[in-house]
Amino acid sequence: MFESLLQNLPEAWREGAAFLAGLVSWIPAWQGHVLRTVLTPDGSWVVLAASWTLLGLPALLLVVAIWSTMLSAYTLPFRSGRGAYVRTLAFSWWDAGRGIAVYWAGIVKFVLLAAGLLWSGLRYAVVVVLRVAGSLFTTPAAALDWTAKRYFKPGVPWLAFVLILGWAALEAAIFTFTLRPTMYEVLYDITGAAPNTIVLSGILYAFLFLLIAGSFAVIHALTEAIEQRRIKDILGMVIVELLVMFFEVIFLYRELIDAITPWIAQQTGGEVRLGLFSTLAIASFGWVGIRAMTWFLFGRYGTPALMAILSRQTLNMGSDAGAPVASEAFAWWKEMVDDLKREQAWLRGQADRLAEALVLPMLQLLAAALNFALVLVSSRPAFELPFRSLEEAMTRFPAPGARGASSREPAARGRLVPEPAKES
């Protein structure tokens, strides 16, 4: 660039112009080499990203500093207060070096803060997942505890309650296996298509479980009606119980008697063959025996608890220990939400620190570059560095001496030359 300018000058001026331009003539070539090395390095995209991040802004600041310093050499003979100006220029270089160091330290701080926030987020996510997974196992127990405290008072026969549920489940499973072939044939004849065995078994099991549990409820209502001598209720419960017995004997217990009919014929040499009435009679006796045994063993104690749960009524089977206290099955989720709300201020503070670690070092370098330009023009820096916080960097205006100050009043950084005291 300088060679082309010198060629356009008269021959007599070229030697003097080349001497005067000697201080800055080497800068364009050096500047191009530095910027090419930093902005277009050889290597992968990782090298390119690292070069732009670590060396991009420092290289631009160095270029501005070199231009400002070398051009200042041409203005020194015409400046007053040259000593203060040189000190201001030296302090500008100190700010530039310190800004570059702070910039690199800020990148490290940003990476560490980002890694810390990422680790905290991952740890919180793991805690949430573990607590959710734990709740999958603890929620049934918590719900059972809540149900017990909501519906029951001390003295509830838990063993009888569990036994009646277990007996209904066991009897339903046995009769599901016994009745499934019959139901399969009935549905096949009605629909003309083979029903799904798994779906059929599930529906049949649920129906039989409710039917068996309901038979215990009918016996309980019948005993209460007998104790209170309510004739109308006694007749109604007897009719209902007979209908329940008829259904269970015809469809359930009869299958058991049919299963032992070949054994009876074998043991009697074929002399005893069960007919319709004998089969139904044995099945009825079996139903009465099983119901009587289970009722007197645990049914009369566990059925009131089962009916209390279904009717959402509090059951008092013994001592009165006061009102039950409800337990929230999902209290852990409320605690997590409360913890997250309490940590909002901390998260905002960490976000501010992260933004400050990223932006403040860049502003330090930009302010240092602007200081070099203003020192060259007005002998005063624009900003007093370093910035101690991002808020200070965003709100601080240029120093008063850098706005409209005359170059005839040099003051190194606004600190080296104190302003004259006003006369009183």
Secondary structure, DSSP 8 states (H G I E B T S, - for coil): -HHHHHHTS-HHHHHHHHHHGGGTTTHHHHHHHHHHHHHS-SS-HHHHHHHHHHHHHHHHHHHHHHHHHHHHHHHGGG-SSHHHHHHHHHHHHHHHHHHHHHHHHHHHHHHHHHHHHHHHHHHHHHHHHHHHHHHHHHHHHHHHHHHHHHHB-TT--HHHHHHHHHHHHHHHHHHHHHHHHHHHHHHHHHHSS---HHHHHHHHHHHHHHHHHHHHHHHHHHHHHHHTT-HHHHHHHHHHHHHHHHHHIIIIIHHHHHHHHHHHHHHTTT-----HHHHHHHHHHHHHHHHHHHIIIIIHHHHHHHHHHHHT--B--S----S-----TTHHHHHHHHHHHHTHHHHHHHHHHHHHHHHHHHHHHHHHHHHHHHHHHHSS-SS-S--SSHHHHHH----GGGSS--TTS--GGGTSS-------
